[in-house]
Amino acid sequence: MAIFRMSPPFLAGTNRVTLQMLQVILAMIPAVAAMVYFFGPAVLINITLALIVALLAEAVMLTLRKRPIKPFITDGSAAVTAVLLAVAIPPLAPWWLTVTGILFAIIFAKHLYGGLGYNPFNPAMVGYVLLLVSFPLEMTTWLPVDSLTDKSLDLHSAFQLIFYGETSAGWTADTVSGATPLDTMKTQIGQSIAPVYIVNQNLFGSLGGLGWEWINIWFAIGGLYLLYRRVISWHVPVAMIGTLFVMSGVTYLFAPEITGSPLFHLTSGGTMIGAFFIATDPVSGSTTVKGRLVFGAGVGALTYIIRVWGGYPDGVAFAVLLMNMLAPLIDYYTQPKVYGATK
């Protein structure tokens, strides 16, 4: 009697989706801890609020769709979407901003397409872009790192700002917030200030934005963990980071007056979380090996183009969504030839 052994993706045992989502959240913990260290406890309030709203929205949508709640609400997909969107939103964003983004991501970007496995766009990035386009002021005002401000916020003060808009000491979000390093770089280049002088300001560190460089490093370390655990493949991160590095390097070499250094682009904004945690989404991205390389390169190229010539300081979210649109076309032209097939 012949015995056939099963191999991936036909895996038996515990829910593989849940295990993968848990590992993604685990890989983000060091970077989240770095965000709390540099920007204070408001980050944790944002994440907690996002998780609560995401799980409630998930349960309501499953009920409306007459699907069982328990297997799906515990798969971890809603939690990953919540954390990704929460860390992308400014820490002192008003509570309604977080709620709006999460509801749009879960209801419109995920469940209206059929739920997990059917969404053509990354839900977290759909929610983020909705907020960025609709509320640009609230979405582009970030806390400076604690070392640059004399108005350090404790948990209670952060809670008051997020839910009431003002602390008992009379502080508002405007009095304790400011532009990000990417925004500062883009704005001052537009004022004909050379990047070599811009990076000497106290808002910038050794490689990129002060604080942001460490956050990106920790996201990269978390991404390497996901690679080691085979939760993601190397193709998209390498292609995205490599393309962004090459394009920024060439421009910095021949036109240094219009852009920051390659290391600045790699360690600022959402580069590493985009490369390892967002662009690697197996549902909305490309599924073929060659396609993943094309997909990652496209995300890297569009990110750089938007940062330098677009209207927004960072372009990761827009780049991911634009490449999501192209994913079916990329897969069509990069399908491996069927064994034994001839033209």
Secondary structure in CASP SS format (residue, H / E / C, confidence):
PFRMAT SS
TARGET T0000
AUTHOR 0000-0000-0000
METHOD secondary structure of the structure
MODEL  1
M C 1.00
A C 1.00
I C 1.00
F C 1.00
R C 1.00
M C 1.00
S C 1.00
P C 1.00
P C 1.00
F C 1.00
L C 1.00
A C 1.00
G C 1.00
T C 1.00
N C 1.00
R H 1.00
V H 1.00
T H 1.00
L H 1.00
Q H 1.00
M H 1.00
L H 1.00
Q H 1.00
V H 1.00
I H 1.00
L H 1.00
A H 1.00
M H 1.00
I H 1.00
P H 1.00
A H 1.00
V H 1.00
A H 1.00
A H 1.00
M H 1.00
V H 1.00
Y H 1.00
F H 1.00
F H 1.00
G C 1.00
P C 1.00
A H 1.00
V H 1.00
L H 1.00
I H 1.00
N H 1.00
I H 1.00
T H 1.00
L H 1.00
A H 1.00
L H 1.00
I H 1.00
V H 1.00
A H 1.00
L H 1.00
L H 1.00
A H 1.00
E H 1.00
A H 1.00
V H 1.00
M H 1.00
L H 1.00
T H 1.00
L H 1.00
R C 1.00
K C 1.00
R C 1.00
P C 1.00
I H 1.00
K H 1.00
P H 1.00
F H 1.00
I H 1.00
T C 1.00
D C 1.00
G C 1.00
S H 1.00
A H 1.00
A H 1.00
V H 1.00
T H 1.00
A H 1.00
V H 1.00
L H 1.00
L H 1.00
A H 1.00
V H 1.00
A H 1.00
I C 1.00
P C 1.00
P C 1.00
L C 1.00
A C 1.00
P C 1.00
W H 1.00
W H 1.00
L H 1.00
T H 1.00
V H 1.00
T H 1.00
G H 1.00
I H 1.00
L H 1.00
F H 1.00
A H 1.00
I H 1.00
I H 1.00
F H 1.00
A C 1.00
K C 1.00
H H 1.00
L H 1.00
Y H 1.00
G C 1.00
G C 1.00
L C 1.00
G C 1.00
Y C 1.00
N C 1.00
P C 1.00
F C 1.00
N C 1.00
P H 1.00
A H 1.00
M H 1.00
V H 1.00
G H 1.00
Y H 1.00
V H 1.00
L H 1.00
L H 1.00
L H 1.00
V H 1.00
S H 1.00
F C 1.00
P H 1.00
L H 1.00
E H 1.00
M H 1.00
T C 1.00
T C 1.00
W E 1.00
L C 1.00
P C 1.00
V C 1.00
D H 1.00
S H 1.00
L H 1.00
T C 1.00
D C 1.00
K C 1.00
S C 1.00
L C 1.00
D C 1.00
L H 1.00
H H 1.00
S H 1.00
A H 1.00
F H 1.00
Q H 1.00
L H 1.00
I H 1.00
F H 1.00
Y H 1.00
G C 1.00
E E 1.00
T C 1.00
S C 1.00
A C 1.00
G C 1.00
W C 1.00
T E 1.00
A H 1.00
D H 1.00
T H 1.00
V H 1.00
S C 1.00
G E 1.00
A C 1.00
T C 1.00
P H 1.00
L H 1.00
D H 1.00
T H 1.00
M H 1.00
K H 1.00
T H 1.00
Q H 1.00
I H 1.00
G H 1.00
Q C 1.00
S C 1.00
I C 1.00
A C 1.00
P H 1.00
V H 1.00
Y H 1.00
I H 1.00
V C 1.00
N C 1.00
Q C 1.00
N C 1.00
L C 1.00
F E 1.00
G C 1.00
S C 1.00
L C 1.00
G C 1.00
G E 1.00
L C 1.00
G C 1.00
W H 1.00
E H 1.00
W H 1.00
I H 1.00
N H 1.00
I H 1.00
W H 1.00
F H 1.00
A H 1.00
I H 1.00
G H 1.00
G H 1.00
L H 1.00
Y H 1.00
L H 1.00
L H 1.00
Y H 1.00
R C 1.00
R C 1.00
V C 1.00
I C 1.00
S C 1.00
W C 1.00
H H 1.00
V H 1.00
P H 1.00
V H 1.00
A H 1.00
M H 1.00
I H 1.00
G H 1.00
T H 1.00
L H 1.00
F H 1.00
V H 1.00
M H 1.00
S H 1.00
G H 1.00
V H 1.00
T H 1.00
Y H 1.00
L H 1.00
F H 1.00
A C 1.00
P C 1.00
E C 1.00
I C 1.00
T C 1.00
G C 1.00
S C 1.00
P H 1.00
L H 1.00
F H 1.00
H H 1.00
L H 1.00
T C 1.00
S C 1.00
G C 1.00
G C 1.00
T H 1.00
M H 1.00
I H 1.00
G H 1.00
A H 1.00
F H 1.00
F H 1.00
I H 1.00
A C 1.00
T C 1.00
D C 1.00
P C 1.00
V C 1.00
S C 1.00
G C 1.00
S C 1.00
T C 1.00
T C 1.00
V H 1.00
K H 1.00
G H 1.00
R H 1.00
L H 1.00
V H 1.00
F H 1.00
G H 1.00
A H 1.00
G H 1.00
V H 1.00
G H 1.00
A H 1.00
L H 1.00
T H 1.00
Y H 1.00
I H 1.00
I H 1.00
R H 1.00
V H 1.00
W H 1.00
G C 1.00
G C 1.00
Y C 1.00
P C 1.00
D C 1.00
G C 1.00
V H 1.00
A H 1.00
F H 1.00
A H 1.00
V H 1.00
L H 1.00
L H 1.00
M H 1.00
N H 1.00
M H 1.00
L H 1.00
A H 1.00
P H 1.00
L H 1.00
I H 1.00
D H 1.00
Y H 1.00
Y H 1.00
T C 1.00
Q C 1.00
P C 1.00
K C 1.00
V C 1.00
Y C 1.00
G C 1.00
A C 1.00
T C 1.00
K C 1.00
END
